[in-house]
């Protein structure tokens, strides 16, 4: 029997959610991005990589996709737009 889920956990999250933030509960930059999105009324899927049981796998996949494993990492419609200090074209997210 085979499962129908994606073998890449990041891909699965990106397909299921329009706005995804990969975060860590201890990260002040993540807190800033999450607060900004909440203040804007955005409905983001927040994925705390340090809490998820597959957190190491998530970070490995993020590294392969974006060239970085640090958080926050923000994706809109499946596209990586940046982290805490940059957005599209290097524009600050805050």
KAMOSUL-V867516 format. One record per residue. N is the residue number from 1. RES is the residue in one small letter. PSI is psi in radians with two decimals (* if undefined). Layout:
# KAMOSUL-V867516
N	RES	PSI
N	RES	PSI
This chain:
# KAMOSUL-V867516
1	x	2.36
2	x	2.57
3	x	2.66
4	x	0.10
5	x	2.67
6	x	2.53
7	x	-0.29
8	x	2.02
9	x	-0.53
10	x	-0.81
11	x	-0.76
12	x	-0.75
13	x	-0.69
14	x	-0.61
15	x	-0.56
16	x	-0.22
17	x	2.36
18	x	-0.56
19	x	2.07
20	x	2.32
21	x	2.07
22	x	2.19
23	x	3.11
24	x	2.44
25	x	-0.45
26	x	-0.06
27	x	2.05
28	x	-0.53
29	x	-0.66
30	x	-0.77
31	x	-0.73
32	x	-0.81
33	x	-0.77
34	x	-0.69
35	x	-0.77
36	x	-0.84
37	x	-0.70
38	x	-0.77
39	x	-0.55
40	x	-0.13
41	x	0.30
42	x	2.47
43	x	1.47
44	x	2.50
45	x	2.02
46	x	2.19
47	x	1.88
48	x	1.78
49	x	-0.43
50	x	-0.11
51	x	-0.62
52	x	2.42
53	x	-0.42
54	x	0.52
55	x	-0.73
56	x	-0.69
57	x	-0.69
58	x	-0.83
59	x	-0.63
60	x	-0.74
61	x	-0.72
62	x	-0.73
63	x	-0.76
64	x	-0.63
65	x	-0.68
66	x	-0.18
67	x	0.16
68	x	2.64
69	x	-0.04
70	x	2.78
71	x	2.72
72	x	2.74
73	x	2.18
74	x	2.28
75	x	2.34
76	x	2.19
77	x	0.70
78	x	-0.04
79	x	2.30
80	x	2.15
81	x	-0.17
82	x	-2.91
83	x	-2.39
84	x	-0.54
85	x	-0.09
86	x	2.71
87	x	-2.62
88	x	2.26
89	x	0.33
90	x	0.22
91	x	2.35
92	x	2.43
93	x	-0.20
94	x	*
